[in-house]
Amino acid sequence: MADGAGTTARKGSLRATLIGGIAVLLWALLALFTAATGQVPPFQLAAMSFTIAFLVAVVMWLRRGRAVLARLRQPPVVWLIGIGGLFGYHFCYFLALRNAPAVEASLIAYLWPLLIVFFSALLPGERLRWYHVAGVFAGLAGTVLLVSGGELAFKGEYALGYAAAGACALIWSGYSVLSRRFPAVPTDVVGGYCGATAVLALLCHLGFETTVWPAGALEWLAVAGLGLGPVGAAFFVWDHGVKHGDIQALGAAAYAAPLLSTLVLIATGLAAPTAVVLIACLLITGGAVLGAGGLVRRRRTAPAG
């Protein structure tokens, strides 16, 4: 009886991890879609994208009835974590890009998978294994190589931008790990996070930017693609994955996003294949395989009954 329950739990964890991994695939499209939106300012683009995600969520709520809307009545701390995660990350990321070179800022911000793996060790029932550490550091090394091309130049005058990028890493890793402390909170609530983030992004846009609307159907489609995928569905599946799946494996696998993003750009002719990309591919793929070691080991040791 207990063995059967354990097997069911393991299968549920694997399924949730695979669902969470869809977010990594969707985030791989972020650079392509963002580049295709033209000159739309970042906060305006965030407001438009999150509004689309929110409207899709509203449609789903209406289809499911009032019961789902009732589930959105959550404690303030849940909303603080969710809105702080989505809006806080994007606010700090845009601040980082305004005050530091994009390469260095992006790499610092992308420390969040590493932090997820380490922070998750503090969660009840989680342990930090050697393969988690090895996997996430291999992914980090591959990402550094991929994004920087082997050349980094950190300078003191960009300290504010670097600090904002560091805040990005802390915010998103904190959001992901803290979300796991509330497994009973339905993923539907992410739609509410998106709506609040859209409003806050709009306020920032009105305060800091000049409105530039997409020029032509292609740019509008790119905005819609962002709202439906990398800035929409990705957050829903990620929420499910970090709450119910192997959060450490997801942390290690998250380094595949910049690699897949580069491969998408290469496939669409917006970037060129290089030896650096190949080496980064080997490091990140190897790191993801190592990071998933816990899932493999649990399936191998699972009782037959």
C-alpha positions in Angstrom: 0.0 0.0 0.0 2.8 2.4 1.0 4.9 1.3 -1.9 2.0 2.0 -4.3 1.6 5.4 -2.8 5.3 6.1 -3.1 5.3 5.0 -6.7 2.3 7.3 -7.5 4.1 10.2 -5.7 7.3 9.6 -7.8 5.3 9.5 -11.0 3.5 12.7 -10.0 6.9 14.4 -9.3 8.3 13.4 -12.6 5.2 14.6 -14.4 5.3 17.9 -12.6 9.0 18.3 -13.4 8.4 17.7 -17.1 5.6 20.3 -17.0 7.9 22.8 -15.3 10.5 22.1 -18.0 8.1 23.4 -20.6 8.8 26.9 -19.1 12.5 26.5 -20.2 11.4 25.7 -23.7 9.1 28.7 -23.8 11.8 31.1 -22.4 14.0 30.0 -25.2 11.7 32.0 -27.5 12.0 35.1 -25.4 14.9 36.7 -27.3 13.4 35.9 -30.7 10.0 37.4 -29.9 11.4 40.4 -28.1 13.7 41.2 -31.0 10.7 40.9 -33.4 8.7 43.6 -31.4 10.9 46.4 -32.8 11.3 49.6 -30.7 8.6 49.0 -28.1 10.0 50.1 -24.7 10.6 47.4 -22.1 8.0 48.4 -19.5 5.4 49.0 -22.2 6.2 45.6 -23.7 5.9 44.0 -20.3 2.6 45.7 -19.7 1.2 44.5 -23.0 2.5 41.0 -22.7 1.3 40.4 -19.1 -2.1 41.9 -20.0 -2.4 39.2 -22.7 -1.5 36.5 -20.2 -4.0 37.9 -17.7 -6.8 38.0 -20.3 -6.1 34.4 -21.3 -6.3 33.5 -17.6 -9.6 35.4 -17.2 -11.1 33.4 -20.1 -10.0 30.2 -18.4 -11.5 31.3 -15.1 -14.8 32.1 -16.8 -14.9 28.7 -18.4 -14.3 27.0 -15.1 -16.8 29.0 -13.1 -16.8 30.8 -9.8 -15.0 28.1 -7.9 -11.7 29.1 -9.5 -12.3 32.8 -8.8 -12.9 31.8 -5.1 -9.5 30.1 -5.1 -7.9 33.4 -5.9 -8.7 34.5 -2.3 -5.2 33.8 -0.9 -3.3 35.2 2.1 -1.4 38.5 1.5 1.9 36.7 1.7 1.0 34.6 -1.3 0.3 37.7 -3.4 3.4 39.4 -2.1 5.6 36.5 -3.2 3.9 36.1 -6.6 3.7 39.8 -7.6 7.1 40.5 -6.1 8.5 37.6 -8.1 7.1 38.5 -11.5 7.1 42.3 -11.3 10.2 42.6 -9.1 12.3 40.5 -11.4 11.3 42.4 -14.5 11.7 45.8 -12.8 15.2 45.0 -11.6 16.2 43.4 -14.9 15.2 46.5 -16.9 17.0 48.6 -14.3 20.1 46.5 -14.7 20.1 46.8 -18.5 19.8 50.6 -18.2 22.8 50.8 -15.8 25.2 48.1 -17.0 26.3 46.3 -20.2 23.8 43.7 -21.3 26.3 40.8 -21.2 27.4 41.2 -17.6 24.0 42.2 -16.4 22.4 39.1 -18.0 25.0 36.8 -16.6 24.6 38.1 -13.1 20.8 37.9 -13.4 21.1 34.3 -14.6 22.6 33.2 -11.3 19.0 32.4 -10.3 19.1 28.7 -11.3 22.3 28.2 -9.2 20.6 30.0 -6.3 17.4 27.8 -6.7 19.5 24.7 -6.3 21.2 25.9 -3.2 18.2 27.6 -1.6 16.0 24.5 -2.2 18.3 22.5 0.1 16.7 24.5 3.0 13.2 23.2 2.1 11.7 20.3 4.2 12.5 16.9 2.7 15.1 18.3 0.2 18.8 17.5 0.2 21.7 19.0 -1.8 23.4 16.2 -3.7 26.8 16.4 -5.5 25.2 15.9 -8.9 22.9 18.9 -8.3 25.9 21.1 -7.5 28.0 19.7 -10.4 25.1 20.0 -12.8 24.2 23.6 -12.0 27.9 24.8 -12.1 28.4 23.1 -15.5 25.3 24.9 -16.7 26.5 28.2 -15.3 29.9 27.7 -17.0 28.3 27.0 -20.3 26.0 30.0 -20.0 28.9 32.3 -19.1 30.8 31.1 -22.2 27.7 31.3 -24.4 26.7 34.8 -23.4 30.1 36.4 -23.0 32.0 34.6 -25.8 34.8 34.2 -23.2 35.2 37.9 -22.7 33.9 39.7 -19.5 34.8 43.2 -18.2 33.2 44.1 -14.9 33.7 47.8 -14.1 33.0 49.8 -11.0 30.9 52.5 -12.7 28.3 49.9 -13.4 27.8 48.9 -9.8 24.1 49.9 -9.7 23.4 47.8 -12.8 25.3 44.8 -11.3 23.4 45.2 -8.0 20.0 45.3 -9.8 21.0 42.2 -11.8 22.0 40.5 -8.5 18.6 41.4 -7.1 17.0 39.7 -10.2 18.7 36.5 -9.3 17.7 36.7 -5.7 14.1 37.6 -6.5 13.4 34.9 -9.0 15.2 32.2 -7.1 13.4 33.3 -3.9 10.0 33.4 -5.7 10.6 29.9 -7.1 11.7 28.3 -3.8 9.1 30.1 -1.6 6.3 29.1 -4.0 7.1 25.5 -3.0 6.1 26.3 0.5 2.6 26.9 -0.7 1.8 23.7 -2.7 -2.0 24.1 -2.0 -2.2 27.4 -3.7 -3.6 26.7 -7.2 -1.6 27.7 -10.2 -4.7 29.7 -11.4 -3.4 32.4 -9.0 -0.5 33.1 -11.5 -3.1 34.8 -13.7 -3.7 37.3 -10.9 0.1 37.8 -10.6 0.2 38.6 -14.3 -2.7 41.1 -14.0 -1.0 43.0 -11.2 2.3 42.9 -12.9 0.7 44.4 -16.1 -0.7 47.3 -14.0 2.6 48.0 -12.3 4.5 47.8 -15.6 2.1 50.2 -17.1 2.6 52.7 -14.3 6.4 52.4 -14.8 6.0 52.9 -18.5 3.9 56.0 -18.0 6.5 57.4 -15.6 9.7 56.5 -17.4 9.1 55.8 -21.1 7.7 57.2 -24.3 5.0 55.1 -25.8 6.0 53.4 -29.1 3.4 51.1 -30.6 4.4 48.0 -32.7 4.8 48.8 -36.3 3.0 46.3 -38.5 1.4 42.9 -38.1 4.6 41.0 -37.4 5.5 43.1 -34.4 2.0 42.8 -33.0 2.2 39.0 -33.5 5.5 39.0 -31.6 3.9 40.8 -28.7 1.0 38.3 -28.7 3.5 35.5 -28.9 5.3 36.9 -25.8 2.0 37.1 -23.9 0.9 33.6 -24.8 4.3 31.9 -24.3 7.5 33.2 -22.6 5.6 35.9 -20.6 2.4 33.8 -20.2 2.1 30.1 -20.2 5.7 29.7 -19.0 4.9 31.2 -15.6 2.0 28.8 -15.1 3.9 25.6 -15.9 6.9 26.9 -13.9 4.6 27.4 -10.9 3.3 23.9 -11.1 6.8 22.4 -11.6 8.5 24.2 -8.7 5.6 23.3 -6.3 5.2 19.7 -7.2 8.3 18.5 -9.2 12.0 18.2 -8.6 12.9 21.8 -8.0 16.7 21.1 -8.1 16.5 19.3 -11.4 14.5 22.3 -12.8 17.1 24.7 -11.5 19.9 22.8 -13.3 17.7 22.5 -16.5 17.0 26.2 -16.5 20.4 26.9 -17.9 19.2 25.3 -21.1 17.1 28.4 -21.8 19.9 30.7 -23.1 21.4 27.8 -25.1 18.1 27.0 -26.7 17.5 30.7 -27.3 20.8 30.9 -29.1 20.0 27.8 -31.2 16.6 29.4 -32.2 18.4 32.6 -33.3 20.9 30.5 -35.3 18.0 28.6 -36.9 16.3 31.8 -37.9 19.5 33.4 -39.3 19.8 36.0 -36.5 23.0 34.4 -35.1 25.9 32.4 -36.4 27.0 28.9 -35.2 30.4 28.9 -33.5 32.8 26.6 -31.6 31.8 28.5 -28.5 28.2 27.6 -29.0 29.2 23.9 -29.4 31.2 23.9 -26.2 28.5 25.7 -24.3 26.0 23.2 -25.6 28.0 20.3 -24.2 28.4 22.0 -20.8 24.8 23.0 -20.4 23.4 19.7 -21.7 25.8 17.7 -19.5 24.8 19.9 -16.5 21.1 19.3 -17.1 21.7 15.6 -17.3 23.6 15.7 -14.0 21.0 17.9 -12.4 18.3 15.4 -13.3 20.2 12.6 -11.5 17.8 12.6 -8.6 14.9 11.8 -10.9 16.8 9.0 -12.6 18.0 7.5 -9.2 14.5 7.6 -7.7 13.0 5.8 -10.7 15.7 3.1 -10.6 15.2 2.5 -6.9 11.4 2.6 -7.1 9.8 -0.6 -5.8 8.1 -2.8 -8.4 4.9 -2.9 -6.5 
